[in-house]
Amino acid sequence: MVKFGIIGAGKIAHQFTKALLGINEYLYAVASRDLGRAMEFAQIYDIEKYYGSYEELLKDPEVQCVYIATPMSEHYKNMLDCLYAGKHVICEKTFTLNYKEAKIVCNLAKEKGLFLMEAMWTRFLPTIQEVQKVINEGMIGDIVQIESFINLRLDLPLESRIFSKALGGGALLDVGVYPINIANLFLGIPDSFDTEVKFAKTGVDSEEKITYFYPHSHATLYASVINNDKKDTYIYGTKGYVHIPGFWSTETAIVFNNHHKIIKEIEHKHIVNGMEYEIFEAVKCIKKKLIESPIMPHKTTLDIMRQMDEIRKSWDLVYPTEL
Ligand SMILES: NC(=O)c1ccc[n+]([C@@H]2O[C@H](COP(=O)([O-])OP(=O)(O)OC[C@H]3O[C@@H](n4cnc5c(N)ncnc54)[C@H](OP(=O)(O)O)[C@@H]3O)[C@@H](O)[C@H]2O)c1
């Protein structure tokens, strides 16, 4: 069994823990910057070891794989520390603040022969995998357009991580990375792009529309942390289309022909909360001694980081600590 450790005892760490324990994987340790929070977290889930600093967890030789659940601004340093300590790594999205940081981390993982994966859980969902299969088999013909919406009105104060420039906040890195992954998964790297953006008072983006242009198709991607509009992905082909409701965590997708008649319904209920599929993948790869996942390889993460750099460059949005 792979012995997991978690660093950062915030919101998503709880979800990951539930998924990990729900599939009977081994959560051995948790670390927080605050010993009391680590202890509380460990007590809730009956975790053997808890630490009041990330460094202490990384010194524990029993920890084999670390799940990083900290804000974006911390990922680069956290990943380097984990890899130098000889640990395999699963790091939450968005992987780093920019391409340069991501490249250094991926190179180090290769050099050390350690497994490293961005926790882009959407890619591992069985429903998304089946949509890929259906499209590859030609059920909707050639893709001509994608529309992907992630509009989450989070109702968070401007002091929250999501709006903090120092912590790598903003709609693009927090949620825009999901529709960008959808475009990348089904259409690859765009030839060019166009954007419209709205900024929060703190200087980070609060919502955007991004259009990706490809030789024979385009993708329109919407991301927001201030409105509660659509949350769907539509993939339109020459012979039909696929509708994926709540696409980033989806259990279902519906395939239609061009006459709007349902031709296939896809459903895969989560075993726990959907995060279990990325854990299955990581465990499988670590057991096979792979350093990257074939489903979410380093190249995919790097391609996406580069696209996000270009988008931010067009907005003059620079994070204070990015390399
Ligand atoms: N997969 C998903 O569906 C999903 C959903 C939400 C978020 N995420 C990702 O998960 C990561 C964490 O998001 P979250 O919503 O869980 O955030 P959060 O609730 O704010 O938790 C982040 C944790 O990081 C730690 N941390 C380390 N350095 C920090 C700093 N300088 N400032 C603040 N916190 C710091 C803190 O834990 P300690 O004090 O305990 O060390 C904090 O509780 C982000 O990368 C986010 O994109 C993924």
The ligand as an SDF file (V2000), in Angstrom:
LIG
                    3D

 48 52  0  0  0  0  0  0  0  0999 V2000
  -10.0450   19.6040   -6.9240 N   0  0  0  0  0  0  0  0  0  0  0  0
  -10.9480   20.4710   -6.5390 C   0  0  0  0  0  0  0  0  0  0  0  0
  -12.1370   20.3130   -6.7570 O   0  0  0  0  0  0  0  0  0  0  0  0
  -10.5210   21.6640   -5.7650 C   0  0  0  0  0  0  0  0  0  0  0  0
  -11.4940   22.4110   -5.0660 C   0  0  0  0  0  0  0  0  0  0  0  0
  -11.0630   23.4810   -4.2980 C   0  0  0  0  0  0  0  0  0  0  0  0
   -9.7190   23.8250   -4.2760 C   0  0  0  0  0  0  0  0  0  0  0  0
   -8.8220   23.0920   -4.9950 N   0  0  0  0  0  0  0  0  0  0  0  0
   -7.3990   23.4490   -4.9740 C   0  0  0  0  0  0  0  0  0  0  0  0
   -6.8800   23.0740   -3.6960 O   0  0  0  0  0  0  0  0  0  0  0  0
   -5.9490   24.0270   -3.2420 C   0  0  0  0  0  0  0  0  0  0  0  0
   -6.3750   24.5440   -1.8850 C   0  0  0  0  0  0  0  0  0  0  0  0
   -7.6630   25.0940   -1.9850 O   0  0  0  0  0  0  0  0  0  0  0  0
   -8.6700   25.1590   -0.7200 P   0  0  0  0  0  0  0  0  0  0  0  0
   -9.9430   25.6500   -1.2710 O   0  0  0  0  0  0  0  0  0  0  0  0
   -8.6430   23.8870    0.0370 O   0  0  0  0  0  0  0  0  0  0  0  0
   -7.9810   26.3300    0.1070 O   0  0  0  0  0  0  0  0  0  0  0  0
   -8.0200   26.5930    1.6660 P   0  0  0  0  0  0  0  0  0  0  0  0
   -9.2650   26.0680    2.2660 O   0  0  0  0  0  0  0  0  0  0  0  0
   -7.6600   28.0070    1.8420 O   0  0  0  0  0  0  0  0  0  0  0  0
   -6.8360   25.6720    2.2040 O   0  0  0  0  0  0  0  0  0  0  0  0
   -5.5160   25.8610    1.8150 C   0  0  0  0  0  0  0  0  0  0  0  0
   -4.6030   25.4530    2.9550 C   0  0  0  0  0  0  0  0  0  0  0  0
   -3.2660   25.6860    2.5410 O   0  0  0  0  0  0  0  0  0  0  0  0
   -2.4720   25.9340    3.6700 C   0  0  0  0  0  0  0  0  0  0  0  0
   -1.5880   27.0610    3.3890 N   0  0  0  0  0  0  0  0  0  0  0  0
   -0.2390   26.9870    3.1930 C   0  0  0  0  0  0  0  0  0  0  0  0
    0.2870   28.1770    2.9600 N   0  0  0  0  0  0  0  0  0  0  0  0
   -0.7330   29.0570    3.0150 C   0  0  0  0  0  0  0  0  0  0  0  0
   -0.7960   30.4710    2.8860 C   0  0  0  0  0  0  0  0  0  0  0  0
    0.2910   31.2080    2.6430 N   0  0  0  0  0  0  0  0  0  0  0  0
   -1.9970   31.0640    3.0000 N   0  0  0  0  0  0  0  0  0  0  0  0
   -3.0970   30.3560    3.2370 C   0  0  0  0  0  0  0  0  0  0  0  0
   -3.0990   28.9950    3.3790 N   0  0  0  0  0  0  0  0  0  0  0  0
   -1.9250   28.3600    3.2750 C   0  0  0  0  0  0  0  0  0  0  0  0
   -3.4080   26.1670    4.8380 C   0  0  0  0  0  0  0  0  0  0  0  0
   -3.3840   24.9750    5.5870 O   0  0  0  0  0  0  0  0  0  0  0  0
   -2.5920   24.8490    6.9680 P   0  0  0  0  0  0  0  0  0  0  0  0
   -2.6510   26.1860    7.6230 O   0  0  0  0  0  0  0  0  0  0  0  0
   -3.3530   23.8040    7.6230 O   0  0  0  0  0  0  0  0  0  0  0  0
   -1.1890   24.4590    6.6610 O   0  0  0  0  0  0  0  0  0  0  0  0
   -4.7740   26.3030    4.2140 C   0  0  0  0  0  0  0  0  0  0  0  0
   -5.7870   25.8020    5.0280 O   0  0  0  0  0  0  0  0  0  0  0  0
   -5.8450   25.0850   -4.3460 C   0  0  0  0  0  0  0  0  0  0  0  0
   -4.7690   24.7710   -5.1780 O   0  0  0  0  0  0  0  0  0  0  0  0
   -7.1560   24.9380   -5.0940 C   0  0  0  0  0  0  0  0  0  0  0  0
   -7.0610   25.3000   -6.4530 O   0  0  0  0  0  0  0  0  0  0  0  0
   -9.2010   22.0220   -5.7160 C   0  0  0  0  0  0  0  0  0  0  0  0
  1  2  1  0
  2  3  2  0
  2  4  1  0
  4  5  1  0
  4 48  2  0
  5  6  2  0
  6  7  1  0
  7  8  2  0
  8  9  1  0
  8 48  1  0
  9 10  1  0
  9 46  1  0
 10 11  1  0
 11 12  1  0
 11 44  1  0
 12 13  1  0
 13 14  1  0
 14 15  2  0
 14 16  1  0
 14 17  1  0
 17 18  1  0
 18 19  2  0
 18 20  1  0
 18 21  1  0
 21 22  1  0
 22 23  1  0
 23 24  1  0
 23 42  1  0
 24 25  1  0
 25 26  1  0
 25 36  1  0
 26 27  1  0
 26 35  1  0
 27 28  2  0
 28 29  1  0
 29 30  1  0
 29 35  2  0
 30 31  1  0
 30 32  2  0
 32 33  1  0
 33 34  2  0
 34 35  1  0
 36 37  1  0
 36 42  1  0
 37 38  1  0
 38 39  2  0
 38 40  1  0
 38 41  1  0
 42 43  1  0
 44 45  1  0
 44 46  1  0
 46 47  1  0
M  CHG  2   8   1  16  -1
M  END
$$$$
